[in-house]
Amino acid sequence: MSAGLPTPPLALRNVRHGGSKTFAAIGGVAFAITMVLLQLGFYHAVEITATHIYEQIDFDVVLLAATYDQFFAPGEFPKERLRQARSLERVASASPLYATFNLWRCPPYPLDESEAMSDDDPPEPGPLRRWLLGDRLPRPLKRRELLVLGIALDSNPFTGPVRRAIEEARPRLQIPRNVLLDELSNLDFGWPMVGRFDGWEMGRTSVRVVGGFPMLRGFAADGIAICDDANFARLCERPSTEVVQFGFLKLRNSETAVVEAACRELRATLPPDVVPRSRDEILRRESEHWVGQTATGKLFAFGVLIATIVASVVIYQVLSNDVRDHLAEYATLKAMGHSNAYLSRVVIEQAMIYAGVAYLVAVVLGFVLYRATEALAGIPMRLTPGILGLSLLIASVIGLVSAIFTVEKVWRADPANLF
């Protein structure tokens, strides 16, 4: 090597001269770290979707049924409780929200598809074909459950883009059997077919889709429709609008102390069939339910653990094989006077190089897979700085731990075996 150019560290030279073994090692580790990234993404998606509907609503306190479990199993209580709450001095407004699941008649693609075709007639397309075809994916006429939300149009509780979409369609929503459809719902529900399909049905009643709104779908609801309270009762076969699932209250002052005092006053004033929760409290409880108590959150948390273990095993196997292949060289270095500490540092540096390069490859793969997963499943996959940082930390830790378990083989290298 020419003068002036420093000699690369031994660990780097081991990696550079590994040839196909190095590429195989980095590929294996990158695959394992990509799995870690995906599981972290899924776990974060559960956190996002746990409260995504509540996040679209403007409220300080929510009234819930005493039997409330989570948003998609809310129970119900008399609408009279909202009128009672509105009579309190602290309460500025009270908005009901009706919610239930109902069957939706999903249009076929192409539109001239036979109505007699059943869901299991066509073969299930693979994920790549689903991604490439998008809304042009062939699918039969079918019925699927979607979440139906009903509101009183004169007290629209939503905020942001959803509120604007409702207000723009307000005159049309007052007409019987008119609904809005979530633009981000699963393709099966047919948002791309609005204006070209006229066979919409909810339950046993024909409906008209008169517009859309943007709302993330989650793990519990793959599609959402919004209508006014009268249409909700009609389409979901409810006897009246006097029984509600949620009551959203806006206070005259939204400071934390005032909200807490209002909750105490509501508990003392209202009958025990309804429970008031502050915005912060219900968001926290909903997140804890979906992330910590449901199988969905636990599954992805367990997936992170399994992917981490797999990555650790891969790096350990790579290092272990490399040390075995170069055991004579390590023994020679010992004979030349190098200590176990120096050789251990070489192994650790090599492990960190594998983990670092594999991490960069995994980030690129992860970005592609995040976009593909979001396009195919509609799950909000966000490659956030937090996920990138945590996955880098995991990659570093598994590299370090794997190296620690490997250095014992280097310590056993005996110069006497060279002769």
Secondary structure, 3 states (H helix, E strand, C coil): CCCCCCCCCHHHHHHHCCCHHHHHHHHHHHHHHHHHHHHHHHHHHHHHHHCHHHHCECCCEEEEECCCCECCECCCEECHHHHHHHCCCCEEEEEEEEEEEEEEEECCECCCCCCCCCCCCCCCCCHHHHHHHHHHCCECCEEEEEEEEEECHHHCCECHHHHHHHHHCHHHHCCCCEEEEECCCCHHHCHHHECCECCCEECCEECEEEEEECCCCCCCCCCEEEEEHHHHHHHCCCCCCCEECEEEEEECCCCHHHHHHHHHHHHHHCCCCEEEEEHHHHHHHHHHHHHHHCHHHHHHHHHHHHHHHHHHHHHHHHHHHHHHHCHHHHHHHHHCCCCHHHHHHHHHHHHHHHHHHHHHHHHHHHHHHHHHHHHHHCCCCCCCHHHHHHHHHHHHHHHHHHHHHHHHHHHCCCHHHHC
